Amino acid sequence: MNFNKKISLLVVVIYLSVLLSGCGSAVAVNNADQYITTINQIDIPDDVKVIGLGEATHGNVEFQELKKDVFEVLVKNENVRVFVLEGDFGGGQTINQFILNGKGTAEEVVNNLDYSIYKTEQMVNLVQWMYDYNLTASQDEKVYFYGNDMQRYDLSKKGVLDFYKVINADAAKKYATQLEHVSNDTMRDLTTEQLKEIDEIINNIILDLQSNKATYVEKSSVESYAFALQYAQIMKQRTQLFLNEEDYMKLRDQYLADNLQWIAEFEAAKGHDKVFVTGHNGHIEKTSASLAGYKSMGNYLDELYGEGYFAIGTDFISSEFQAKNGSSGERQIHTVENHNDLVDAFSEVELNEFFVDFEKASESEELLDIISREQKMSNIGDDFRSWYKFLKTFYTIEMTPNEAYNGIIIVKKATPTNVVE
């Protein structure tokens, strides 16, 4: 085959890919609106302990707003008081201090997460709402904020050292010196040998905390001790991710689940037996459907909690979203359409966003057939190249909806967030 023929064939393949990527059955189910509810009507079974909300992209206004909208419903109707974000654990605690004690501003503490995807008006509004809510809430009704991610060092390191300043000043100085070169700015430049040394230092900190628990608790409090130990565990997780880069995604979701369990158990001891967690669809879904081959946080949670884990996914028909363009870090606006039998079944619903509970949808034989078959469901991270939209493999995950989720929120048309770097 000569060069010109190869080029012609490539053009045909790309054309067909584009054509097929945008097409779908486009068959709406009659009376589909009988099987939906508005967001403020979402009803969660009484025995559920963890409610997960996924987002089809990190770069849409509607998916970020759903964090607040769904949590507000859960606070009002389901007695949920704990919000967990796929974000830095240490940074999450600065948000918690703001919403409980007014330390800082909503903008400042959102920036502390050090995740650019969250530097948006929607996230600031969410945190400000939590602060405003807590101003008038009784002690029993206050809400709490956590991050369950481990991809940063600074604020967890600060949490450990601040604890030692209270209970053991000499140890605080020693560990501060040993960890002086460990920071968000330097962590990607650390050598393997340095990482191994850091891992050993953190092991020593964890051992010291565990061996001297009674003494340290007496000098501080049960809560501050528990957080110091968890901060150290977060630092170890971060280090292990660097030391095991070939298993990065596998370990990260395992750690996300471990940290969520720690949060749930810590808050349950305070009388808060329900937790809301939000992150990317790929972390929330129960079936580990990603072609990357790692076990999802949602899969771990499903095994741990069984029917006590209620997962809500999201999908769109049309999305204009923002994301980084590869290693350049430049943010661009992209437009993608995703048609599958599930979203198309509800294409004639007038609302732009609505909730489909799969238990209710199962009352329709037509919908039951759809949610029981594999669908190419939207799945876009914070890295997107323009050519990705030519093949659905690059922006969807093939999964069986009613195995991956208990329900789904469909946003027919989604609009882009504006990230303030």
C-alpha positions in Angstrom: 0.0 0.0 0.0 1.6 3.3 -1.0 1.8 6.4 1.2 -1.2 8.3 -0.4 -3.4 5.2 0.0 -2.4 4.9 3.7 -3.2 8.6 4.2 -6.6 8.2 2.5 -7.4 5.1 4.7 -6.4 7.0 7.8 -8.7 9.9 6.8 -11.6 7.5 6.3 -11.0 5.8 9.7 -10.9 9.1 11.5 -14.0 10.3 9.6 -15.9 7.1 10.5 -14.7 7.4 14.1 -16.0 10.9 14.3 -19.3 9.9 12.8 -19.8 6.9 15.0 -18.7 8.8 18.1 -21.5 11.3 17.8 -24.2 8.9 16.8 -26.4 6.6 18.9 -29.8 5.1 19.0 -31.4 8.4 19.9 -34.5 6.4 20.8 -36.5 8.0 23.6 -38.5 5.8 25.9 -42.2 6.7 26.1 -43.2 8.3 29.4 -39.6 8.3 30.6 -40.4 11.2 32.9 -42.4 8.8 35.1 -39.1 7.3 36.2 -37.2 10.4 37.1 -37.1 12.8 40.1 -35.6 16.2 40.6 -32.4 16.5 42.5 -34.2 17.7 45.7 -36.4 14.6 45.6 -33.5 12.1 45.8 -34.4 9.4 48.3 -31.7 7.2 49.9 -32.6 3.8 51.6 -32.4 4.0 55.4 -29.7 1.4 55.8 -27.2 3.2 53.6 -24.0 4.4 55.4 -22.0 5.8 52.5 -23.5 7.8 49.5 -21.2 8.3 46.6 -21.6 10.9 43.8 -19.5 10.6 40.7 -18.8 13.3 38.1 -18.5 12.5 34.4 -16.0 15.4 34.0 -14.0 17.6 36.3 -14.6 20.6 34.1 -18.3 21.2 34.1 -20.3 23.7 36.1 -23.3 21.4 36.5 -21.3 18.5 38.0 -19.5 20.7 40.5 -22.8 22.3 41.5 -24.3 18.9 42.1 -21.8 18.4 45.0 -23.6 21.2 46.9 -27.1 20.4 45.6 -27.0 16.7 46.5 -25.3 17.3 49.8 -27.8 19.9 50.8 -30.6 17.4 50.1 -28.8 14.7 52.2 -28.3 17.1 55.1 -32.0 18.1 55.0 -33.6 14.7 54.4 -31.1 12.0 55.3 -29.3 13.3 58.4 -25.9 13.3 56.6 -23.4 15.6 58.2 -20.1 14.5 56.7 -18.8 15.7 53.2 -15.8 13.9 51.7 -14.1 15.2 48.6 -11.6 13.5 46.2 -9.1 16.0 47.4 -6.1 16.5 49.7 -6.7 15.2 53.3 -4.6 18.0 54.9 -6.1 20.7 52.7 -9.5 19.4 53.5 -8.9 20.0 57.2 -8.2 23.7 56.6 -11.7 23.8 54.9 -13.1 22.0 58.0 -11.6 24.7 60.2 -13.1 27.4 58.1 -16.6 26.0 58.1 -16.5 25.3 61.8 -14.4 28.2 63.2 -14.2 30.8 60.4 -10.5 30.5 60.0 -9.6 32.0 56.7 -11.9 32.6 53.7 -13.7 30.2 51.4 -11.4 31.2 48.5 -8.2 30.6 50.6 -9.1 27.2 51.9 -10.3 25.9 48.5 -6.9 27.0 47.2 -5.3 25.0 50.0 -6.5 21.8 48.3 -3.8 22.6 45.6 -6.0 20.9 43.0 -6.7 23.3 40.1 -9.9 21.5 39.1 -11.4 22.9 42.3 -10.3 26.5 42.0 -13.8 27.5 40.7 -16.7 29.6 41.8 -18.7 26.5 42.3 -16.4 25.0 44.9 -16.1 28.3 46.7 -19.9 28.5 46.8 -20.1 25.0 48.3 -17.6 25.8 51.1 -19.2 29.2 51.8 -22.6 27.4 52.0 -21.2 25.0 54.6 -19.8 27.9 56.6 -23.1 29.8 56.5 -25.1 26.7 57.4 -22.9 26.0 60.5 -23.3 29.5 61.7 -26.9 28.8 62.8 -26.8 25.0 63.2 -26.8 23.4 66.6 -23.7 21.4 67.6 -25.4 18.1 66.7 -26.4 19.4 63.3 -23.1 21.0 62.1 -21.5 19.6 58.9 -17.9 18.5 58.5 -15.5 18.5 55.5 -12.8 16.0 54.6 -10.6 15.1 51.7 -9.7 11.5 51.3 -6.8 11.9 48.8 -3.1 11.6 49.5 -1.4 13.3 46.5 0.1 16.2 48.5 2.6 16.5 51.5 2.5 20.1 52.9 -0.6 20.3 55.1 -0.4 16.7 56.4 3.3 17.3 57.3 2.2 20.5 59.0 -0.4 18.6 61.0 2.1 16.1 62.2 4.7 18.7 63.2 2.1 20.9 64.9 1.0 18.0 67.0 4.6 17.3 68.1 5.1 20.9 69.1 2.3 20.4 71.7 3.4 17.0 73.0 7.1 16.7 72.3 9.1 19.8 71.3 12.4 18.0 70.8 10.7 15.4 68.5 9.1 18.3 66.6 12.4 19.9 65.9 14.0 16.5 64.9 11.2 15.6 62.5 11.0 19.1 61.0 14.7 18.8 60.2 14.4 15.3 58.8 11.5 16.3 56.6 12.7 19.8 55.6 13.2 18.8 52.0 9.7 17.2 51.7 7.1 19.6 50.1 4.6 19.9 47.3 7.1 21.9 45.4 10.0 19.5 45.7 8.2 16.1 45.8 8.5 15.3 42.1 12.2 16.0 42.2 13.0 13.6 45.0 15.2 10.6 44.1 14.2 7.0 44.9 16.9 6.9 47.6 15.4 10.1 49.2 11.9 8.7 49.0 13.0 5.5 50.8 14.6 7.6 53.5 11.4 9.6 53.8 9.4 6.4 54.1 11.6 5.2 56.9 11.3 8.6 58.7 7.5 8.4 58.5 7.6 4.8 59.7 9.5 6.0 62.8 6.9 8.7 63.3 4.0 6.3 63.1 5.8 3.8 65.5 6.5 6.7 67.9 2.9 7.8 67.9 1.5 4.3 68.3 4.0 3.4 71.1 3.3 6.5 73.1 -0.4 6.8 72.5 -1.4 7.0 76.2 1.1 9.7 77.0 0.4 11.8 73.8 -3.3 11.6 74.3 -2.9 12.8 77.9 -0.9 15.8 76.7 -3.3 16.6 73.9 -6.7 14.9 73.1 -8.0 11.8 71.6 -9.0 13.7 68.5 -5.8 15.5 67.9 -3.8 12.3 68.4 -6.1 10.5 65.9 -5.5 13.2 63.3 -1.7 13.3 63.8 -1.6 9.5 63.2 -3.7 9.9 60.1 -1.6 12.8 58.8 1.4 10.5 59.0 -0.4 7.7 57.2 -1.3 10.1 54.4 2.4 11.1 54.1 3.3 7.5 53.9 0.7 6.8 51.2 2.0 9.8 49.2 5.5 8.4 49.4 4.4 4.9 48.5 2.7 6.2 45.4 6.1 7.6 44.2 7.9 4.4 45.1 5.4 2.2 43.2 4.6 4.3 40.2 3.8 1.2 38.1 0.9 0.6 40.6 0.0 4.2 41.1 -3.6 4.0 40.1 -4.2 0.7 41.9 -2.7 2.0 45.1 -4.4 5.4 44.9 -7.9 3.9 44.8 -7.1 1.5 47.6 -5.9 4.4 49.7 -8.9 6.5 48.8 -11.1 3.7 50.1 -8.9 3.2 53.2 -9.1 6.9 54.0 -12.8 7.0 53.5 -13.2 4.1 55.9 -11.1 6.0 58.5 -13.3 9.1 58.1 -16.5 7.1 58.3 -15.4 5.3 61.5 -14.0 8.4 63.1 -17.3 10.3 62.5 -19.5 7.3 63.4 -17.8 7.5 66.9 -19.2 11.0 67.1 -22.7 9.9 66.2 -22.5 10.7 62.4 -23.2 7.3 60.8 -23.7 8.5 57.3 -21.1 9.9 54.9 -21.3 11.6 51.5 -18.3 11.2 49.2 -17.8 12.7 45.8 -15.2 12.2 43.1 -14.8 11.2 39.5 -17.2 8.6 38.1 -14.2 6.2 37.8 -13.6 6.3 41.6 -17.3 6.1 42.6 -18.6 3.2 40.4 -18.6 -0.3 41.9 -17.4 -2.5 39.0 -13.8 -1.4 38.3 -14.8 -1.0 34.7 -11.8 1.2 33.6 -9.6 -0.3 30.9 -6.7 0.8 33.1 -7.3 -2.4 35.1 -7.3 -1.1 38.6 -9.8 -1.8 41.4 -11.9 1.3 41.9 -12.6 2.9 45.3 -16.3 2.2 44.7 -15.5 -1.5 44.3 -13.7 -1.5 47.7 -16.6 0.3 49.3 -19.1 -2.1 47.7 -17.2 -5.0 49.2 -16.9 -3.3 52.6 -20.4 -1.9 53.0 -22.5 -4.0 50.6 -26.0 -2.5 50.4 -24.8 0.2 52.8 -23.0 1.8 49.8 -25.3 3.8 47.5 -23.5 5.0 44.3 -24.8 7.7 42.0 -23.2 8.2 38.7 -23.5 11.1 36.2 -23.6 11.3 32.5 -24.4 13.9 29.8 -25.6 14.1 26.2 -23.7 17.2 25.3 -20.8 18.7 27.2 -18.7 21.8 26.7 -16.0 21.4 29.4 -12.5 22.6 30.2 -9.4 20.4 30.8 -5.7 20.5 30.6 -4.2 19.8 27.2 -1.6 17.2 28.2 1.8 18.0 29.6 1.5 21.7 28.5 -0.8 22.4 31.3 -2.8 24.8 29.1 -6.5 24.7 29.8 -8.8 24.5 26.8 -12.5 24.2 26.1 -13.7 21.0 24.4 -17.1 19.9 23.2 -18.2 16.3 23.2 -21.5 14.5 22.7 -22.2 11.2 24.2 -25.1 9.1 23.0 -25.9 5.7 24.6 -29.1 3.9 25.0 -29.4 5.1 28.6 -29.1 8.9 28.1 -31.0 8.7 24.8 -33.9 7.0 26.6 -34.4 10.2 28.6 -33.6 12.7 25.7 -37.2 14.0 25.6 -37.4 14.9 29.3 -37.8 18.6 29.5 -35.5 19.1 32.6 -31.8 19.7 31.9 -30.7 17.6 34.9 -32.6 14.9 36.8 -32.1 11.7 38.8 -32.9 8.2 37.7 -33.2 5.7 40.5 -32.4 2.3 38.9 -34.8 0.5 41.3 -37.7 2.6 40.1 -36.5 2.5 36.4 -36.6 -1.3 36.7 -40.4 -1.1 36.8 -40.1 -0.4 33.0 -39.1 -3.5 31.0 -37.6 -1.3 28.4 -35.5 0.7 30.9 -34.6 -2.5 32.8 -33.2 -3.9 29.6 -31.1 -0.8 29.0 -29.6 -0.4 32.5 -28.8 -4.1 32.5 -26.7 -3.9 29.3 -23.3 -2.4 28.9 -23.3 1.3 28.0 -20.5 3.6 26.9 -20.8 6.1 29.8 -19.0 9.5 29.9 -15.6 9.5 31.7 -13.4 12.5 31.3 -10.5 13.4 33.6 -8.4 16.6 33.8 -6.3 15.7 30.8 -8.0 15.9 27.4 -6.5 16.3 23.9 -8.7 17.5 21.0 -8.3 14.3 19.1 -9.7 12.2 22.0 -13.2 13.1 20.9 -12.7 11.1 17.7 -12.9 7.8 19.5 -15.4 7.1 22.3 -12.8 4.9 24.0 -11.0 8.0 25.1 -13.9 9.7 26.9 -16.2 6.9 27.9 -16.1 3.7 30.1 -18.1 0.7 29.0 -20.1 -0.5 32.0 -23.4 -2.0 33.1 -25.2 0.9 34.7 -27.2 -1.0 37.4 -24.2 -2.9 38.4 -21.9 0.1 38.6 -24.5 2.5 40.3 -27.7 2.6 42.2 -28.9 5.5 40.1 -27.6 8.2 37.8 -28.0 12.0 37.3 -28.3 12.9 33.7 -27.3 16.4 32.6 -28.5 16.9 29.0 -26.3 19.9 28.3 -23.3 20.7 30.5 -21.3 23.9 30.5 -17.6 24.6 31.3 -16.2 25.7 34.6 -13.7 28.6 34.8 -10.5 27.6 36.7 -8.7 30.5 38.4 -5.0 29.4 38.6 
